[in-house]
Amino acid sequence: MTLCRLNYVNRRFSDLIQDPRLYTRLNIHFDSNPDKYIRDIFCYFTPRCKYLRQLDLTYQSNFDVKDFVKFIDNCGRNLTHLRLIGCRLIDSHALLKISEICKNLKELALGGCQVDNEDFSYLERLNGLEYLDISSTHIDTQHLCKILQKNQRMRELHLNGCLKNGLINVDAILVELGNSCRDLEVILLDLYRYKLTSRGINVLADFKNLRKVKFFPSIYIDDDDIDGLFRLLSSSQNLQEIYLDSISYDHHHLEFLAQCKNLKKLYLYYVHHYNYNYTPDKYSIILEQCPKLQEIYFLYCEFNNSDYSDNNDLVNQWKKRYPHVSIYIY
């Protein structure tokens, strides 16, 4: 039973549920609602959310930004987590108000918001961010670097999709992360039409707390830098999750992956071996030498092996040999 429904139990409950100390998290998730309905929700919760710490409006695209700004003005001073993923109506006015009011923000998710590049400058006023999702936005290198300089406790950064706009220099962003955000733990990169060079790879290798990397989709790396990438992965002993897409590799690259002793999840998308006759059973080295591995995914990978007429046969053999690992082939 929600707090709102307790209102109808009796007068005492009605009085109790108006205590602002009960309203520290507010999630508004609906498939579609007219802006008036969202406005009514904001109005209802405004007197109750004096101590609100987490607000999630993910994929709520039908509210009036003015109503959102008013709600933030009244209830946003204690916010530490704000998720606005897919809220396409978020604009400069909203970012300005967030930067003015939400000084305690640690997590900010703006993925998919149609914010102009220049408007991201307002986020430079924040200095406590530890998590930032700006995937599929139009931010450029200069503004992102300034945000990183001001938020040196950054631990998780999502850039997937935003590189399609042509405004991002991948190596420059990684260098800035190396200079300003030494405690980075998670990075998600969509390197669409952009190359990750040895310069960026060397910076990533210096992040000692790195536990999750996602290079997806379509990462472009020169053959000369492939070895460097896999050496990076093998040297990052805290890595627990690895996502790789559209990479050609050789057997010794799998040996590098097998050195990730804390690896728990491995996702391989469209990966191909240099040798067309390479047998997928060679992946066994990862299953054998990664004792903490829990899940491995092969999504649209090229398995050219005449010994296995059906990939299910191979999966079944692996499951018998490595019962502690969930193995998926798509």
C-alpha positions, 0 to 999 in steps of 0.5 A, spaced: 500 500 500 502 506 498 503 512 502 497 516 498 492 510 499 494 510 507 490 517 506 484 513 506 484 509 512 483 514 517 484 521 520 490 519 524 493 516 518 491 522 513 495 526 518 501 522 519 502 521 511 503 528 510 510 528 514 515 531 509 520 526 512 517 520 509 518 523 502 525 522 500 524 519 494 519 520 488 519 516 482 514 518 477 513 513 471 507 513 466 507 511 459 503 517 457 500 522 461 497 529 459 501 535 462 496 537 466 496 530 470 503 531 471 502 538 474 497 535 479 502 530 481 507 536 482 502 540 486 500 534 490 507 532 492 510 539 493 508 541 500 510 533 502 517 533 499 521 538 503 526 533 504 526 530 497 533 526 496 531 522 489 527 524 483 526 520 477 522 522 471 525 517 466 521 518 460 516 523 462 516 527 456 509 530 457 510 535 463 511 543 462 518 545 464 515 551 468 512 546 472 518 542 473 522 548 474 517 550 480 517 543 483 525 544 483 525 551 486 520 548 492 523 541 493 530 541 490 535 543 495 536 536 498 536 532 492 542 528 491 539 524 485 536 526 479 534 522 473 531 525 467 532 520 461 528 521 455 525 528 458 525 531 451 522 538 453 528 539 458 531 546 456 536 551 458 531 554 463 531 547 467 538 546 467 539 553 470 534 552 475 538 545 477 545 548 477 542 554 482 538 549 487 541 542 486 547 544 489 548 537 493 547 533 486 551 526 486 547 523 480 545 526 474 542 523 468 540 527 462 541 521 457 536 523 451 535 530 453 535 535 447 539 540 450 543 545 446 550 544 447 551 551 450 546 550 455 551 544 458 555 550 461 550 551 467 552 544 469 559 547 470 556 550 477 555 543 480 561 540 483 559 534 487 557 529 481 559 522 482 555 519 476 553 523 470 549 520 464 549 524 458 548 519 453 545 521 446 546 528 447 549 534 443 555 536 448 561 538 445 568 536 448 570 543 451 563 543 455 564 536 457 571 537 460 569 543 464 564 539 467 569 534 469 574 539 471 569 541 476 566 534 478 573 531 480 569 525 484 566 523 478 566 515 478 561 513 473 560 517 466 555 515 460 557 517 453 554 512 449 550 515 443 553 522 444 559 521 439 554 521 433 554 528 433 561 529 431 562 534 437 566 529 441 574 528 441 574 521 445 582 522 446 581 529 449 575 526 454 579 521 456 585 525 458 581 530 462 578 524 466 585 522 467 587 529 470 581 530 473 577 524 475 582 519 478 577 515 481 573 513 475 570 506 476 565 506 470 565 508 463 560 507 457 563 509 450 559 509 443 565 510 439 561 511 432 565 513 427 571 515 432 577 511 433 580 510 440 587 511 439 593 508 444 593 515 447 586 514 450 588 507 451 594 509 456 589 513 460 584 508 461 590 503 463 591 508 469 584 508 472 586 503 478 578 503 480 575 501 473 570 496 474 566 496 468 567 498 461 563 498 455 565 500 448 559 499 444 557 499 439 562 500 433 568 501 436 574 503 431 581 501 433 587 500 429 590 494 428 596 496 432 592 499 438 588 492 439 593 489 443 594 495 447 586 495 448 587 488 451 593 489 455 589 495 458 583 490 460 588 485 463 592 490 467 585 492 470 584 487 476 578 490 478 574 489 472 568 486 473 564 487 467 566 488 460 562 490 453 566 489 447 563 490 440 565 489 433 572 488 434 577 483 431 581 479 435 586 473 435 588 467 440 593 471 445 587 477 446 583 472 449 589 470 453 589 477 456 582 477 457 583 471 461 587 475 466 581 479 469 581 475 475 575 479 478 571 478 471 563 477 473 560 479 466 563 479 459 559 481 453 561 480 446 557 483 440 559 482 433 566 480 435 570 476 430 577 472 430 582 474 425 582 466 423 576 464 419 576 457 421 577 459 429 573 454 433 569 457 439 571 452 444 578 457 444 573 461 449 574 456 454 580 459 456 576 465 459 571 460 462 577 456 465 581 462 468 576 467 470 574 464 477 569 469 478 565 469 472 558 469 472 555 470 465 558 470 458 554 473 452 555 472 445 551 476 441 551 475 433 558 473 434 561 469 428 562 461 430 565 458 424 566 451 427 564 444 423 564 440 429 558 443 432 552 443 428 548 447 433 551 452 437 546 449 443 551 443 443 557 447 444 553 451 450 551 445 453 558 442 453 560 448 456 555 448 461 557 441 464 564 443 464 562 450 467 556 450 471 557 456 475 557 460 469 551 462 465 552 462 457 548 465 452 549 465 444 544 469 440 
